[in-house]
Amino acid sequence: MTKKPYIDDEGLQIADMSRLKRPWPFANSHHCEHNPSSKINNKEPLDTRLILWSAFKASLLIGLLFSGIFFLFILFCQFIWLK
């Protein structure tokens, strides 16, 4: 029984990574070309206010839903389960 020779090359093409830049969170701050606040400043104040109000309404809806379910669970425990 002969041992199979190890073949390191499977015919896959390897990409050249030497010209790629590092992503902006890991780049040096003085060399960074990406400004994360530039996207926010392009919006109008009314647009920003509407986005925040919509997020606030969604969080209130989810909070009220969980509070209602918790209240119904307490009523179930009090009047049916622990009676």
C-alpha positions in Angstrom: 0.0 0.0 0.0 1.6 3.3 -1.1 1.0 6.6 0.6 -0.8 9.2 -1.5 1.3 12.3 -2.2 0.0 15.5 -0.6 -1.1 18.0 -3.2 -1.3 21.5 -1.8 -2.6 23.2 -4.9 -6.1 22.2 -5.8 -6.3 24.5 -8.8 -8.0 27.3 -7.0 -7.2 30.9 -8.0 -6.0 33.0 -5.1 -6.9 36.7 -5.1 -4.3 39.4 -4.9 -4.9 41.2 -1.6 -2.0 43.6 -1.7 -3.9 46.6 -3.1 -6.8 46.4 -0.8 -7.3 49.1 2.0 -8.3 48.3 5.5 -12.0 48.9 6.4 -12.5 52.4 8.0 -13.2 51.3 11.6 -9.7 49.7 11.7 -7.9 52.4 9.8 -5.8 55.1 11.4 -8.0 58.1 12.2 -5.8 60.6 10.4 -5.6 58.5 7.2 -9.2 57.6 7.2 -11.1 58.8 4.1 -14.5 57.7 5.4 -16.4 60.1 7.5 -19.4 58.3 9.2 -21.1 61.5 10.1 -21.3 62.7 6.5 -24.3 60.6 5.7 -26.2 61.9 8.6 -25.5 65.6 7.9 -27.0 65.3 4.4 -30.5 64.8 5.8 -32.9 67.6 6.5 -33.7 68.2 10.2 -37.4 67.3 9.5 -36.3 63.9 8.0 -34.2 63.2 11.0 -37.0 64.1 13.3 -39.4 61.9 11.4 -37.0 58.9 11.6 -36.5 59.4 15.3 -40.3 59.7 15.9 -41.0 56.5 13.9 -38.3 54.6 15.9 -39.8 55.9 19.1 -43.3 54.8 18.1 -42.1 51.4 17.1 -40.3 51.0 20.5 -43.4 52.1 22.3 -45.5 49.6 20.4 -43.2 46.8 21.2 -43.0 47.8 24.9 -46.7 48.1 25.2 -47.1 44.7 23.6 -44.7 43.0 26.1 -46.3 44.9 29.0 -49.8 43.7 27.9 -48.6 40.1 27.6 -47.0 40.3 31.0 -50.2 41.8 32.5 -52.2 39.0 31.0 -49.8 36.4 32.4 -50.1 37.9 35.9 -53.9 37.8 35.6 -53.7 34.2 34.5 -51.5 33.3 37.4 -53.6 35.1 39.9 -57.1 33.9 38.9 -56.6 30.5 37.1 -53.3 28.9 37.9 -52.8 29.7 41.6 -56.5 29.6 42.6 
